Amino acid sequence: GEVTILSDRDLVFEQLRPTPPEFQLAGDAERVAITCAALGVDARQLDLPVPLDRTAYRRTLELLTRRGLIEKGKLTRYGREVEALPVERAWGELLVHADQELVPIVAVCSNIDSLHRMTREERDLHGVAVSGSDHLTAYNLYAEAVNQHGYLGEVYGLPRHLFEEGLADWAERRGVLLKAIEDTALGTASVYRSLELPLPKQLPYASKELRKQWAELLVRFMPFDLVIDEHTADGQEARVSKTSVAGSWGAVAGNLRFFSDRFGVPRAGIEGTTLSYDLIREHAGSGPPKVVLIGGRKQQRLAVERRRSYFGFELDAELEPLDGEIPAELRRAAQDVMTDALLAGETAHPDQNRLRRTLAEMDDLWRRSGGTLTVAAPDVLRSKIYLQLDDVASWEDFLRTRIVLEGPETVDEETRARLAALPSVLRIRGDAAPIDYEVEDGEGVARVRLREGQARRLRSDEIILFDRPLRFALQRGRHPPILAGSIPELHEILRRGAKQEGKPRKHHRTGRRR
């Protein structure tokens, strides 16, 4: 072959020397991950001139793997089909899955940034607006521009939509940006060329049937950001944008945009297509069966719970009572549930009250022993109860099965007397503070529960000698106790709290200025 270099520099070709190409990644984490997977490399192992956001890259790899585009660090066949299309990944997935009737809609929408950026603040959407969908409204605008003022032409060998002079008047009347129409025309032509399909001269408007098919396509594959009841799957608030025609009464699939309001508070807004709750539930998946205990003491029984989820959202749970014999595949799970319920004292079992007292006595001995009294260890007691339920095949069997658990009498009298002799209160200048014995990281500790006044009066020389580390818990009203590992740490916490309370509070105006 022959290489021709066009340059205004004075080059001596014979003196040119090849150099290794510089490998530099640009774009968002998703584009980087797809590019690397196409090359069969891991970006985390490359020496890049620009630092890689490893957390975003890892999360993106996990997402693309779940969606079937990447497997073992390389693009799958499906991933290669999506990557070959000249659109973003989400739109590429829809193009791969779209039926013939939906190809025009997906091809056009994939090249429109948003309805908001396509139109001016004052716009006229009469006759083209599709209630509940920014995507289809934007598509209808482009379809009207093509159908009324467009024709098929060719630019540098690429068949594309070209427009007559009347487009400017139409755009002025509709409040549409001409550049958005031109950009969409070029992008749509590129998509059709990649799909090896002829570019249609006229575009169908989004009819009722096409709207239904569009919603079905979205809900089946859901490649976009999703908001349900104005919240994302991770609980972040995201409201429908003011300029959107989507509704907030269902799920909204589209693009999340982040911004700060006039007070500098981070916010999120979404534009896209509203999907009904019924459609979401229809395509929701059921999780694995989980055995649970339901009902009050008189109507108590076992049930199977299956949680329904949709792309990260927990929708609801289906409960199916386990009447009669427990299925073999759920027997061990049911045994765990019944054991845990007995330990928590939550069952209507005839032995529950006696069992609760025995468990409380053994737990007190175990904590006082600092976790050294093996016979009273929680896992040992649980195992004893669990084994007695081996032959239980139904809830009725459970209620008929006697549960026997030996109590403190299994511990020798000398050990019991020694543990019982441990102090239960700490005397502080005539006042008393209760002491709880706990096992913390495998080590026995004693925790003194103090009121604030007691904590302020407490001095190190007033502490009696203990056979284990001493901890402190400061009770302040209904708030969770404040924990401290020493008296100096406890006093430092009190000083910090006093300083915070002494600071003047800032008063914010809530009304408008006159």
N, C-alpha and C positions, 0 to 999 in steps of 0.2 A: 504494500500500500504506500501511499504518498501522503505526507503531512505538510500542510501549508500553514504557516504562522503569519497572521495579519497583525502587524504592530507598527506603531509610529516610532519605536525605538530602533536604534542602529544595532542589530544583532548579527553576530557571526555564528552561524548555525553549528559549525564544526567545533566551536568552543563551549557549546551548551553541554551540561552534564546532568543526567537524571538524579533526582533526590527522592528519598522515601516520602510517600504522601503523608500529610498531616491528617490524623483521624480526630475529628472534633464533632461532638454531638451537640445538636441544638434542638430546641423545641421543648414541649412539656414532657412529663415522665412517661406518658402513654406512647407518644411518638418515639421516644428514645427506646422504650422497651420493645416495641414492634420492630424498629430498625435493627436492634441488636439481635432479636430472635430470627429475623430474616437472614442475618449474616452468620448466625450460629455462635454468637459470642455473648459473654456476660459482661455488662458494662462495669460491674463492680471489680472486675479483674483487669480493667484497662487503665493505663496511665494517661489520664485525660488532662488537657490544659485548663478545663473548667471543672471545679469540684462537682461531683455527682451527689444529688440529694438521695442518699441511699434508702431512707425511710419511704419516700414517695416511690422510688423505683421498686422496692420490695412489694409494697402494697399494690402497685400497678401490675406486677408480674402475677401476684395472687389473683387479682381480678381477671386478667386475661386468661389465666389457666382455668379458673372456674367457668369462664364463658367459652372455653374450648378452642381458643385461638393459639395458645401456646401449650406445648407438652415437652417436658424435659429440656426446657430452655430453647426450643426451636418452634417455628411456626408449624401448625398442623395444616392439613389440606384446606380446611375451612379458614384458617388464619391467612393462608396465602391468597385465597380468593378475596378476602376482605382487604388485605394489604395492597393488592394490585389496583384497587379502585381509587380514583383521585378525590376522595372525600375523607372526612374524619371517620374514625373507627366505628362509632355508633351508627352513622348513616350507611357505612359500608356493610354492616351486618344486616340492616334492613333491606338494602339493595339485593343482597344475596338471597334473602328469604322472600322478597316481595313477589306476589303474583303479577302476571302481565298487566292487569288492569291498574295496579298500584305503582308500577314503575315510573310513570310520568310524575306522580305526586312525590315519590321519594327522591327522584332525580332532581326535581326543582327545589324541594325543601332543603336538600342537602347542601345547596349553594346559597341559601338565604340565612344570613347571620341571625336575624330575629325580626319579627314584625315591628318591634319598636324602632330598630335601626333602619328599617326599610321605609318608614313613613315619617312625616313631619309631625309636630305636635298637634297641628290642626289638620285633620284628615277626614276623608269621606269614605266610609267603608260600606255604605248602603248598597245592598245587592250582592256584595262579595263576602261579607262577614259570616263566618261559621261560628255560631255560639259555642263556646267551650273549647275552641282550638285556634291557637295562634298559627300553628303550622298550616292548617287548611285555609285559613284566611289569607295568609301570605301567598300560598299557592294560587288561590283564586285571583289575587291581584295580578300575579304574573301571567296567569292563563288569560285574563281579560286583555292585558297589554298585547299578548301574542295574537289572540283571536281578532282583536279590533285593529291593531296597527302593525302587526308583524307579518313577515313572510320568510320563506326558507331561502338562505343564501349560502355563500361559501367564502371563508376568509383563510388564506394560506392553506387551502386544501381541506379545511375543517368545516363540514356542514354545520350551520348554526342559525339561530333566529336573528334576523335583522329587522330594523324598525323604520317606519316612515316618519315624516316630519310631524305628523299629528300626535305622536307619542308625547311630545313635550306638553301640548295642551292637556292631554289626558292626565299626565303626571301632575300638572299644576292643579287640575280639578280634584284629583283623588288625594293629593297631598303625599305623593310617592316620590322618592328620590330616583332620578334618572340613572344615576350610577349604580344603584342597587339592581335595577332592571338589566342594565348592560352586563354587570358582573354575573348575575344569575344566568343570563343567556349563554355566556362563555362557559361557565361551569357546567351547565346542563348539557351543552354540546360535548364537553369532555367526557361526561359520564356515559352518554349514549355511545360515544366512540369506544370507550373501555368495555361496554357491554356488547359491542358489535351489533347494535340495533339501529335501525333507521330513525332519525330524528323526526317526530311527527310535525306536520305543518300546523295543525290545530290541537289544542289541549282540552280535554274534557274538564268541565267544572266539577267541584266536589259535590256530587249528588248524595242523596240519603244513603244509597247502597255503598258508595265509595267511602262515606264517613264511617259506616259500620265496619267495612273491611279494614280501614285505616286503624280504627280503635282495636280491632282484633289482632292486627299485626303488631301493634305496640305492646299490647298486654301479653302476647305470647312470648315475645323475645326481650322486651324492656331493656334496651341498650342505654337509655337516658337516665338522668337524675330523676329521682322519684320523691314526691312529697305527698303525704296523706294527712288530712286534717291539719294542714299548715305546719307539719313537722317532718324532718327527714328521719331516716331509719335510726340514726344515732341520737335522736331527740332534739336536734337543733331546730329552732323556729325558722320557718321560711314561708313568707306570705306571697300570694300571687301579686305580681307587679301591677302597678296602677294602670299602665297602658295595655295590659293583657286583656284578651277577650275570654280567657279561660276562667272557669268558676272555681271557687274554693270549697265547694260542697262535696267533692270526691277526691280521688287521687289525681295529681297533676304530674305528667311525664314531660320533661323538657330540659332546659338548661338552668342551673342555679347560677345566680350572679351575686357577688358579695360587694357590699358597699358600706359606708359609714353615714349615719343620719346626721342631721345638723348639730346634734350634741356630741358627735364623735363615737356613738355607740355602733359596734359592728352589726350589720343586718344582712339578711339573705332574702332574695326575691327569686321567683321562678316564673318562666314563661313556657308555654307548651300546650299540651292537649289534656283536657279533663277526661278521666275515665271513671265510669260508675263503680260504686262499691260492689254491685252484683257481678260485674265483669271481672273485677279483681278477685273476688271470692271464688268465681268459677275456675280461675287458673291458679289459685293458691295451692301449695303443696302441703300435705299432711306430714308431720314429723313422726318419729318412732313412737310406738305405744309406751305409755308410762303408767304404772299402777299407782293409784292415789287412794286416800281414805276420805270418804265424803259423808255428809249427814251428821245430825246431832246424835247424842248418845243412844236415843231410842230407835232411830232409823239409820244407825251407822252401818256402812258396808264398803266394800271395795269397788273401785271403778277403774276403767281404762281411759286415760286422757290422751288425746291426740291434738297437739297444737298446730294450727294452720298458719302458715307463714307465706309471705310473698316478697321476694327480693329484699330480705333483711327486715321486713316488717312482721311483727307478731300480730296476727289479726284477731284470732279468737281460739277457743279450745272446745273440742267435742268430748263430752263425757258419756261413756257407755257403762252402765252398772255391770259388775261381774256377778251375775246371779248364778247360783249353782256351782259346778266344779270349775276351778281355775284352769285355763288352758296350760298345757305343759310348758310352752315356751315362756309363760309369764309367772310360773310357779316360784322361781328364785327371787324375782323382783317383788312379788307379793310377800314373800317371806321377809325380805328386807324391810318393806313398808310396815308390816305388822310388828316386827321387832322394834323398829324406831318409834312407832306409836306407843308401844308398851313402855319403852324407856322414857318417853316424854310424858307419860301419864294421860294420854289422850283417848284411850279406848274404853269401851263399855264391857270389857272382859271382867268376869267375876273376881279374878285375882288382882285386879288393877290397884286397888287401894293398899292391899298388903304389900304388893310389889313396889309401889311408890315409896312406902316407908322404909323398906329394906334398902332400896337404891339410894335414898337420901342418907341413911346411916353409913352405908359402905362408901359413898362418895365423900362424906365428911372425914372418915378414917383415912381414905386415900390421900386427900388433900393435906390433912394434918401430917401424914407421913412423908410429905414432899414427893409423892409419886413412887416411893420405894415399896409400898405394900402391894405386891403383885396380885394377891388374891382379890383385892378390892379395885383393881384398875378398871376403868370404863370399858376397854376393849375386851377384857376377860369376862366381865358381867354380860356384855352384849353377846358374846359368843355362846355363853351358857343359855341365854334366852333363845337365841337363834336356833340352836341345835334342837331345842324342845319343840320347834315348829316344823321340823323336817317332814312329818307325815300329814301336815295340814293341807287339804285339797280344796277347801271352800271356807267362806266366812263362818258358816255354821260350825265347821270342824274347829275353827279357831276359838270360838266361844266355848266349845265343849272341852278343849284341851287344857289340862291343869298346868300352870306355870309355877315351878318351884325354884326359889332362889334362896340359898343359905345366906344368913345375915352376919352380923358382927361376931356371932358365936364361933365362926370358923377361924377367927383371929385369937391367938393366945391371950389369956387374961392380962399378963404382964405388959404386952404391947398396947392393949386397949387402955390400960390404966395410964401408961406413959403418955399416950396421945391425948387422952382426956384431960390430963393435968396441964396441958399447954394453955396459957392464958387466953381468954376470950375477949378481954377488954384491956385497954391501956388507960391508966389513971393519969389525968392531966390536971393538976392543981384542984383536986376535988371533983373534977368532971371525969366522965368515962367516954372513951371512943371505942367502938367495936372493932375487932380484928378478924379479918377473913384470911383463911389459909388457901393458897393457890399453888398450882404447878405452872411455872413459866419457863418455856423452852427446856423442859425436862428437869428443872431445878425448883425445889420448894421455896416459896417466899411467903411472908406474912404481910398483908396489906391492911393498914390502919385507915378506917373511914373517918374523916374529920369534917366538922363544920368549919366555916371560915374563921370564926372567933377562936376555936380551938387551935387551928393551924397557926394563927398569928401569935398565940401565947406559947406554942410548943418550943422547947429548947433541947439541944442535943444531950445535955447532961440529965434530962428527965427521962430518957429512954432506957427501959430495962434491957438487959442483955437477952438476945434471942439466939436460937440455934440455927437461924437461917437469915438471909437478907431481908431487910425491912423496906417496904414500899408504902407510899401514901396516896390516898385518893381524896381529893377535895370536893365535897358536895356543895354545889351552888344552885339552889332552887331546883327547877325542873331540867336544867341543862345536864348533859352527860358529865360525869365526874372528871376533874382534871387530875392526871396522874403525874406523880413525881417519884424519883428514885432516891432522894435524900432530903433532909431538912433544909439545907441551903438552896437546893433547887426549888423546893416548895415555897420558901420565902421570896425567891427571885420571881416566881410566877405571880405571887401576890403583889409585889412591887410593880411589875409591868401592868397588871390589871388596874392598879390604883392610878398609874400615870395615864392610861388610856381613858379611864373614867373622868380624870381631871381636865382633859382637853376640851376646849369649847367646841360645841357642835356647829357645823355650818348649816345655815338655814337657806334652803333653796326656794325661790319664788315659784309658785305653781300657777299663779294667775298671770294675765297679760298686763303689760304696762299701759297706762292710759296716756 
